[in-house]
Amino acid sequence: MAQPSQQPAVELRDLVKQYVDPNGEIVTAVNRINLTIYDEEFFSLLGPSGCGKTTTLRMIAGLDIPSSGSITLFGEDVTDRPAYKRPVNTVFQRYALFPHMTVRDNVAFGLRMRNTPKGEINDRVQEVLKLVRLEKMGDRKPSQLSGGQQQRVALARALVNNPEVLLLDEPLGALDLKLRQAMQEELKRIQQEVGICFIYVTHDQEEALTMSDRIAVMSDGNILQVDKPYDLYEDPKTRFVADFIGETNFLQGIIVANDEQSTSVRLANGQIARVGSEGKQMAVDLPVTLAIRPEKIFVGRGDPPQVSNIFEGQVKNIVYFGTDTYYDVALSPDVTVTARQQNHDYTGNAAIVAIDDMVHVAWHAHNGSLLTE
């Protein structure tokens, strides 16, 4: 996979967007965010509804005007520039295709509005239809296409104008699960082929993790963390990020000791858990939250693996999901963890562990994260 350029494509500086609600109160939708997104990068704005991600995208597009702050595209300040004068195009969740036009005419519409020569229109339309794998469907009407094909037409219509940045506002939200997953692969392929910056808005963590070079997690108008997918998942900086990205156990505790390799945390039941410190020293007596992913936790009978954290607990619930089995295990009346283990075969853990069994619960120190907020 080619690495994104280090040339900034989009720079947001102290960007703020405020509205006045029906009661006359000022609502801050985007709160002084600072962000640099690079050329050739697939970048996602990820967060729950109302977090400010779509408002941010609309300000980049020029569809919303910032209350304060600045927006720079490839070194040019475009904060006050109208949308039609910005080198960007937007793909929305609603395809908004012209039902009476063919696929080819839908894609060509923007070029015709710009009085592009007919020969150039034909060449560019055919080229972009080939890119989205619809070159044989140019004469069909939108009603003759599947939802995924209609989404590709909308994508082709945005790309045919050769934008320097493509903005995508939850474009896969209306598709069913399997089609959405297939389109994720298609979008990433297309982005790599055209080699421009894609900025993608979604509330779906799987979409963001699957496609993105980097992700910004947003909440209440703020950016909480910007990282590569692996780092965001494995090393969340806040409880919100750890909770929003994937599944996580949160165990309350207090720092009791530090050494070069790990930090010791006393859990609510008095047991000590060790967490990899990587040279970071945290103050003794500091209240913390230990975050540990379910798939990092071993559950089983017999000899546990040789790891830093080994506890004994009682199985309270088992849920079989086909590919995986979830176990809720009580380490004490007030401390319970959820573990997830892959079902490698029918003789796996699910066949030998039952509710109420006493089991070992174990995980490596480096798989835990300590959160203070």
C-alpha positions in Angstrom: 0.0 0.0 0.0 1.4 3.4 -1.0 2.0 5.8 1.8 0.1 9.2 1.8 2.0 12.3 0.7 3.4 14.6 3.4 1.9 17.6 1.6 -0.9 19.1 3.6 -4.2 19.0 1.6 -6.5 20.4 4.3 -5.5 22.5 7.3 -8.1 23.5 9.9 -7.0 26.1 12.5 -9.0 27.0 15.6 -12.1 26.1 13.6 -15.4 27.0 15.4 -19.0 26.6 14.3 -21.8 27.9 16.5 -25.6 28.0 16.0 -28.4 29.7 17.8 -31.1 27.1 18.9 -34.8 27.8 18.9 -34.6 28.9 22.5 -32.0 31.6 21.6 -29.1 29.6 23.2 -25.7 29.4 21.5 -24.8 25.8 20.6 -21.2 25.0 19.7 -21.1 22.3 17.0 -17.4 22.4 16.4 -15.1 23.7 19.2 -11.8 25.2 18.1 -10.4 22.1 16.3 -7.0 22.0 14.7 -6.3 19.3 12.1 -3.9 18.6 9.2 -5.0 16.1 6.6 -2.5 15.1 3.9 -2.7 14.7 0.1 -3.3 11.1 -1.0 -4.6 10.2 2.4 -7.8 8.4 3.3 -8.8 10.2 6.4 -11.9 9.5 8.5 -13.9 11.7 10.9 -15.4 9.2 13.3 -17.9 9.8 16.1 -21.6 9.5 17.2 -24.4 11.5 15.8 -24.2 15.2 16.8 -20.4 15.1 17.4 -19.6 17.7 14.8 -18.1 15.5 12.1 -20.6 16.4 9.3 -20.5 20.1 10.2 -16.7 20.0 9.9 -17.0 18.3 6.5 -19.5 20.9 5.3 -17.2 23.8 6.3 -14.4 22.2 4.3 -16.8 21.9 1.4 -17.9 25.6 1.7 -21.5 24.6 2.5 -21.3 26.0 6.0 -19.5 29.1 7.0 -17.2 28.9 10.1 -18.0 31.2 13.1 -14.2 31.6 13.5 -11.0 30.0 12.5 -9.5 29.2 9.1 -9.6 26.5 6.4 -6.7 26.1 4.0 -6.6 23.9 0.9 -3.2 23.1 -0.5 -1.8 26.3 1.1 -4.6 28.6 0.0 -6.9 30.1 2.6 -10.4 29.3 1.4 -12.3 30.2 4.6 -14.4 32.8 2.8 -14.4 31.2 -0.7 -17.8 29.9 -2.0 -18.2 26.2 -2.5 -18.1 26.3 -6.3 -14.7 27.9 -6.2 -13.1 25.2 -4.0 -11.2 22.3 -5.5 -13.4 19.8 -3.7 -16.4 17.6 -4.5 -18.8 15.9 -2.1 -20.6 12.5 -2.1 -23.6 12.3 0.2 -25.6 9.4 1.6 -28.5 10.3 -0.7 -27.4 9.7 -4.2 -29.5 12.4 -5.7 -29.2 11.0 -9.2 -31.4 12.3 -12.0 -34.0 9.5 -12.6 -34.7 10.5 -16.2 -31.1 10.5 -17.2 -28.8 7.6 -18.1 -25.8 6.7 -16.0 -23.6 8.3 -18.5 -25.6 11.5 -18.6 -25.7 11.7 -14.8 -21.9 11.5 -14.6 -21.5 14.0 -17.5 -23.9 16.6 -16.0 -21.3 18.7 -14.2 -18.9 18.7 -17.1 -21.7 20.0 -19.4 -22.6 22.7 -17.0 -19.0 23.9 -17.3 -19.2 23.8 -21.1 -16.5 21.1 -21.4 -15.9 20.1 -25.0 -18.0 17.1 -26.0 -15.0 14.9 -26.9 -13.4 15.5 -23.6 -16.7 14.8 -21.8 -17.0 11.4 -23.5 -13.4 10.4 -22.7 -13.6 11.5 -19.0 -17.0 9.9 -18.4 -15.8 6.6 -19.9 -12.6 6.7 -17.9 -14.4 7.3 -14.6 -17.1 4.7 -15.3 -14.3 2.2 -15.9 -12.7 3.2 -12.6 -15.9 2.4 -10.7 -16.5 -0.7 -12.8 -19.7 0.5 -14.5 -18.3 1.0 -18.0 -20.9 -1.5 -19.4 -23.9 0.2 -17.7 -23.7 3.7 -19.1 -27.0 3.5 -20.9 -29.0 2.3 -17.9 -31.3 4.5 -15.8 -30.8 4.7 -12.0 -33.9 2.7 -11.4 -32.2 -0.2 -13.2 -29.3 -0.3 -10.8 -28.7 -1.8 -7.4 -28.0 0.5 -4.4 -24.3 -0.2 -4.6 -24.3 0.6 -8.3 -26.1 3.8 -7.7 -23.6 4.8 -5.1 -20.8 4.1 -7.6 -22.6 6.5 -10.1 -22.6 9.2 -7.4 -18.9 8.6 -6.8 -18.1 8.7 -10.5 -20.1 12.0 -10.9 -18.0 13.5 -8.1 -14.7 12.2 -9.4 -15.2 13.2 -13.1 -14.6 16.8 -12.2 -11.1 16.0 -11.0 -11.4 17.4 -7.5 -8.2 17.7 -5.4 -10.1 16.5 -2.3 -13.1 14.3 -2.2 -15.5 14.6 0.7 -17.8 11.7 1.6 -20.6 12.1 4.1 -21.7 8.6 5.3 -22.1 7.5 1.6 -22.6 3.8 2.5 -25.2 4.3 5.3 -28.2 3.3 3.1 -26.7 -0.1 2.0 -27.1 -3.5 3.6 -24.2 -5.0 5.6 -22.7 -7.2 2.9 -22.9 -4.6 0.2 -21.5 -2.0 2.6 -18.5 -4.2 3.3 -17.9 -4.7 -0.4 -18.2 -1.0 -1.1 -15.6 -0.3 1.6 -13.1 -2.3 -0.3 -14.1 -0.6 -3.5 -13.8 2.9 -2.0 -10.3 2.2 -0.8 -9.3 0.7 -4.1 -10.6 3.8 -6.0 -8.9 6.2 -3.6 -5.6 4.5 -4.2 -6.1 4.5 -7.9 -7.0 8.2 -8.2 -4.4 9.1 -5.7 -6.2 12.1 -4.1 -7.2 12.9 -0.5 -10.5 11.3 0.6 -12.1 12.7 3.8 -14.8 10.3 5.0 -17.4 10.9 7.7 -18.9 8.0 9.5 -20.2 6.8 12.8 -19.3 3.2 11.9 -16.0 2.2 13.6 -15.6 -0.8 11.3 -15.7 1.4 8.2 -13.2 3.8 9.6 -10.8 1.1 10.8 -11.1 -0.8 7.5 -10.4 2.0 5.0 -8.5 4.8 6.8 -4.9 5.8 6.8 -5.7 7.9 9.9 -8.8 8.6 11.9 -10.0 11.5 14.0 -12.4 10.5 16.8 -14.8 13.3 17.6 -17.2 14.0 20.6 -19.2 17.1 21.4 -17.5 19.2 18.8 -14.0 18.2 19.9 -11.3 16.0 18.4 -10.2 13.6 21.1 -7.5 11.6 19.3 -6.0 11.4 15.8 -4.1 8.2 15.0 -3.6 5.3 12.6 -6.3 2.6 13.0 -3.9 0.2 14.8 -2.7 2.8 17.3 -6.2 4.1 17.9 -7.5 0.6 18.8 -4.4 -0.6 20.7 -3.6 2.6 22.5 -6.7 4.7 23.2 -6.0 7.9 25.1 -9.4 8.5 26.6 -12.2 6.3 27.9 -14.5 7.6 25.2 -12.1 6.5 22.5 -11.6 3.1 24.1 -15.3 2.6 24.4 -16.3 3.9 21.0 -13.7 1.9 19.1 -14.5 -1.7 19.6 -15.4 -3.5 22.9 -13.6 -2.8 26.1 -13.5 -3.9 29.7 -13.1 -1.0 32.1 -11.8 -1.8 35.5 -11.4 0.9 38.2 -8.3 1.0 40.2 -5.5 2.9 42.0 -1.8 3.0 41.1 0.2 1.3 43.8 3.7 0.9 42.2 5.8 1.5 39.2 8.9 -0.2 37.7 10.7 0.0 34.4 8.4 -2.6 32.7 5.0 -2.1 34.3 2.6 -0.3 36.6 0.8 -2.1 39.3 -2.9 -1.2 39.8 -5.0 -2.3 42.8 -8.5 -3.2 41.5 -11.8 -2.6 43.3 -11.6 -6.1 44.8 -8.1 -5.6 46.1 -6.3 -7.8 43.5 -3.3 -6.4 41.7 -3.1 -6.1 37.9 0.0 -5.2 36.0 0.0 -2.9 33.0 2.9 -2.3 30.6 4.3 1.2 31.3 6.7 1.5 28.4 8.8 3.9 30.5 5.8 6.1 31.5 5.6 6.6 35.2 2.2 7.4 36.8 1.9 8.8 40.3 1.2 6.4 43.1 -2.4 6.7 44.5 -3.6 8.1 41.2 -7.1 6.8 40.4 -7.2 5.2 36.9 -9.3 3.0 34.7 -7.7 -0.1 33.3 -9.0 -0.8 29.7 -8.5 -4.3 28.3 -10.1 -5.6 25.1 -12.1 -8.9 25.4 -10.1 -10.7 22.7 -6.9 -10.1 24.7 -8.2 -12.1 27.6 -7.7 -15.9 28.0 -10.4 -17.9 29.7 -10.0 -21.6 30.4 -9.5 -24.5 32.7 -6.2 -26.2 33.4 -2.9 -24.5 33.2 -3.1 -20.8 32.2 -0.6 -19.1 29.8 2.5 -17.7 31.4 1.5 -14.0 31.5 1.7 -11.2 34.0 -2.0 -11.2 35.0 -3.6 -14.5 36.1 -6.8 -14.5 38.1 -9.4 -17.0 39.0 -13.1 -16.4 38.4 -16.5 -18.0 37.9 -18.2 -18.1 34.6 -21.5 -16.2 34.8 -22.6 -16.2 31.2 -21.6 -17.7 27.8 -22.8 -16.4 24.4 -21.9 -18.3 21.2 -21.5 -16.1 18.1 -20.4 -18.7 15.6 -16.9 -17.4 14.9 -16.4 -16.4 18.6 -17.7 -17.1 22.1 -18.1 -14.5 24.8 -17.6 -15.3 28.5 -18.6 -13.1 31.4 -16.4 -14.1 34.3 -16.7 -12.7 37.9 -13.3 -12.2 39.5 -15.2 -11.1 42.6 -18.8 -9.9 43.4 -17.8 -6.4 42.2 -15.3 -7.1 39.4 -16.4 -8.9 36.2 -14.6 -9.1 32.9 -15.8 -10.1 29.4 -13.5 -12.3 27.3 -13.9 -13.2 23.7 -12.2 -16.3 22.2 -12.2 -17.4 18.6 -13.8 -20.8 17.9 -11.1 -22.7 16.2 -13.0 -26.0 16.1 -15.9 -27.8 17.8 -13.6 -29.0 20.6 -12.7 -25.5 21.6 -13.2 -23.7 24.8 -17.0 -23.4 24.5 -17.3 -27.2 24.6 -15.4 -27.6 27.9 -16.3 -24.4 29.9 -19.8 -24.1 31.3 -21.7 -21.5 33.3 -20.6 -21.6 37.0 -17.3 -23.2 36.3 -14.2 -21.9 38.0 -11.7 -20.8 35.3 -8.4 -19.0 34.9 -8.6 -15.5 33.4 -5.3 -14.2 32.1 -3.8 -11.4 29.9 -0.4 -9.8 29.1 0.5 -6.6 30.9 1.2 -4.9 27.6 -2.4 -5.5 26.4 -3.9 -3.2 29.0 -4.2 0.6 28.8 -4.4 3.0 31.7 -6.8 5.9 31.3 -7.1 8.9 33.5 -10.1 10.6 31.7 
